Amino acid sequence: MEQHDGTPSRRWTGHTVAVTGSSSGVGRETARRFAEGGARVVIHGRNATKLENVRGMIEQLGAEVRAISGDIADPATARALADAAAELGGCSVLVNNAGMSMRGKFRDISPEVFSTVVETNVVGSALVTQAFLDQIIRTNGSVVFISSVTGMTGFPGISVYAAAKMALTGLAESLRGELLGSGVHVSVVYLGFTENDEDKQILSADGSNLKLKRRYDMTQRAVAIAIERSVRRRKEKVVLTWKGRLLRVLQRISPGLVSAIVRRSGGRFHQMRH
Ligand SMILES: NC(=O)c1ccc[n+]([C@@H]2O[C@H](COP(=O)([O-])OP(=O)(O)OC[C@H]3O[C@@H](n4cnc5c(N)ncnc54)[C@H](OP(=O)(O)O)[C@@H]3O)[C@@H](O)[C@H]2O)c1
């Protein structure tokens, strides 16, 4: 039940929710959303200053919080996150949100960028999910993978990011099959163009930092609300933004048209500035 001001009822009181990559952006807003619903939260990131700011914001909501710092692809980070959630009573909801995007032509992508994008988006999500599995099974909880519309079809200029986000679908579907009958809910949320923090950075083909400049179709807050709602309703697949939903319909009824759109996009809608 949602209240009139858009804040969730105290649905999550007594539950522990862990959100990776919650030092900024969508992850921060998702952690805030669950805390507003009464959850104890485990937050995570590498930037200590940002992480402390989010901790302060969540404590102000009256929620209990643990902050874990570390690279998401390091198994020690996964263990520390799971230990923190266990200290808070055991995790009911894990949101695998930490991610890194890139822009650049396939032929120019450095080996380091291939590795970083796959390790951050795929290996990190897998290691954290594995570390949380027993807790999630015990609570009949939810595991959410944050993907992208780019995880539904590739687009020119974002090849390895598209590959990594598509891999999350494979991970989720396999895990769902393995956990059949366990009461665990596994979902993938495909985000469209979302509001970015001012200082958000992604990788260029050579590994240098890029700032993204583009319009967005959803605010971070609206995305966080959609993620929390999808967990409450135990949805397995959620596609956000009207463009994402249109893509989903077109993929079903006219895959050839989707291929033509992708070919002609030429990466135009991914404007960049240094
Ligand atoms: N924004 C969009 O339009 C959009 C669209 C589709 C999908 N998504 C997906 O939504 C998720 C959140 O995106 P966002 O826009 O909120 O991005 P963001 O503001 O850049 O946040 C990314 C988060 O991930 C963490 N992170 C990145 N690499 C990490 C690493 N190696 N180890 C540990 N933490 C790491 C960052 O923490 P530190 O900075 O503290 O390291 C940060 O908290 C990502 O999975 C992204 O791919 C976003």
The ligand as an SDF file (V2000), in Angstrom:
LIG
                    3D

 48 52  0  0  0  0  0  0  0  0999 V2000
   21.5140    5.8700  -15.5590 N   0  0  0  0  0  0  0  0  0  0  0  0
   20.9920    5.2260  -16.5840 C   0  0  0  0  0  0  0  0  0  0  0  0
   20.4770    5.8390  -17.5350 O   0  0  0  0  0  0  0  0  0  0  0  0
   21.0010    3.7100  -16.5970 C   0  0  0  0  0  0  0  0  0  0  0  0
   20.3590    3.0710  -17.6840 C   0  0  0  0  0  0  0  0  0  0  0  0
   20.3460    1.6840  -17.7080 C   0  0  0  0  0  0  0  0  0  0  0  0
   20.9190    0.9400  -16.6980 C   0  0  0  0  0  0  0  0  0  0  0  0
   21.5410    1.5880  -15.6600 N   0  0  0  0  0  0  0  0  0  0  0  0
   22.1520    0.7710  -14.6160 C   0  0  0  0  0  0  0  0  0  0  0  0
   21.6790    1.2060  -13.3510 O   0  0  0  0  0  0  0  0  0  0  0  0
   22.6830    1.0020  -12.3580 C   0  0  0  0  0  0  0  0  0  0  0  0
   22.9530    2.2970  -11.6150 C   0  0  0  0  0  0  0  0  0  0  0  0
   23.3650    3.2820  -12.5480 O   0  0  0  0  0  0  0  0  0  0  0  0
   23.5440    4.8150  -12.1340 P   0  0  0  0  0  0  0  0  0  0  0  0
   23.1470    5.6210  -13.3060 O   0  0  0  0  0  0  0  0  0  0  0  0
   22.9390    5.0820  -10.8370 O   0  0  0  0  0  0  0  0  0  0  0  0
   25.1520    4.8750  -12.0350 O   0  0  0  0  0  0  0  0  0  0  0  0
   26.1150    5.6420  -11.0340 P   0  0  0  0  0  0  0  0  0  0  0  0
   25.4960    6.8750  -10.5120 O   0  0  0  0  0  0  0  0  0  0  0  0
   27.4250    5.7310  -11.7640 O   0  0  0  0  0  0  0  0  0  0  0  0
   26.2430    4.5950   -9.8310 O   0  0  0  0  0  0  0  0  0  0  0  0
   26.9590    3.4170   -9.9790 C   0  0  0  0  0  0  0  0  0  0  0  0
   27.1940    2.8170   -8.6210 C   0  0  0  0  0  0  0  0  0  0  0  0
   27.9610    1.6260   -8.7820 O   0  0  0  0  0  0  0  0  0  0  0  0
   29.1380    1.7060   -7.9900 C   0  0  0  0  0  0  0  0  0  0  0  0
   30.2410    1.0540   -8.6790 N   0  0  0  0  0  0  0  0  0  0  0  0
   30.6400    1.2120   -9.9660 C   0  0  0  0  0  0  0  0  0  0  0  0
   31.6930    0.4250  -10.2060 N   0  0  0  0  0  0  0  0  0  0  0  0
   31.9850   -0.2140   -9.0490 C   0  0  0  0  0  0  0  0  0  0  0  0
   32.9750   -1.1530   -8.6700 C   0  0  0  0  0  0  0  0  0  0  0  0
   33.8970   -1.6140   -9.5090 N   0  0  0  0  0  0  0  0  0  0  0  0
   32.9860   -1.5770   -7.3980 N   0  0  0  0  0  0  0  0  0  0  0  0
   32.0820   -1.1250   -6.5010 C   0  0  0  0  0  0  0  0  0  0  0  0
   31.1100   -0.2480   -6.8080 N   0  0  0  0  0  0  0  0  0  0  0  0
   31.0720    0.1960   -8.0720 C   0  0  0  0  0  0  0  0  0  0  0  0
   29.4020    3.1770   -7.7960 C   0  0  0  0  0  0  0  0  0  0  0  0
   30.1010    3.3510   -6.5680 O   0  0  0  0  0  0  0  0  0  0  0  0
   31.4190    4.2740   -6.4210 P   0  0  0  0  0  0  0  0  0  0  0  0
   31.2930    5.3840   -7.3920 O   0  0  0  0  0  0  0  0  0  0  0  0
   31.3660    4.7050   -4.9880 O   0  0  0  0  0  0  0  0  0  0  0  0
   32.5090    3.3450   -6.7190 O   0  0  0  0  0  0  0  0  0  0  0  0
   27.9970    3.7390   -7.6970 C   0  0  0  0  0  0  0  0  0  0  0  0
   27.5080    3.6360   -6.3870 O   0  0  0  0  0  0  0  0  0  0  0  0
   23.9080    0.4470  -13.1050 C   0  0  0  0  0  0  0  0  0  0  0  0
   23.9110   -0.9550  -13.0330 O   0  0  0  0  0  0  0  0  0  0  0  0
   23.6640    0.8910  -14.5290 C   0  0  0  0  0  0  0  0  0  0  0  0
   24.3230    0.0750  -15.4600 O   0  0  0  0  0  0  0  0  0  0  0  0
   21.5910    2.9550  -15.5890 C   0  0  0  0  0  0  0  0  0  0  0  0
  1  2  1  0
  2  3  2  0
  2  4  1  0
  4  5  1  0
  4 48  2  0
  5  6  2  0
  6  7  1  0
  7  8  2  0
  8  9  1  0
  8 48  1  0
  9 10  1  0
  9 46  1  0
 10 11  1  0
 11 12  1  0
 11 44  1  0
 12 13  1  0
 13 14  1  0
 14 15  2  0
 14 16  1  0
 14 17  1  0
 17 18  1  0
 18 19  2  0
 18 20  1  0
 18 21  1  0
 21 22  1  0
 22 23  1  0
 23 24  1  0
 23 42  1  0
 24 25  1  0
 25 26  1  0
 25 36  1  0
 26 27  1  0
 26 35  1  0
 27 28  2  0
 28 29  1  0
 29 30  1  0
 29 35  2  0
 30 31  1  0
 30 32  2  0
 32 33  1  0
 33 34  2  0
 34 35  1  0
 36 37  1  0
 36 42  1  0
 37 38  1  0
 38 39  2  0
 38 40  1  0
 38 41  1  0
 42 43  1  0
 44 45  1  0
 44 46  1  0
 46 47  1  0
M  CHG  2   8   1  16  -1
M  END
$$$$
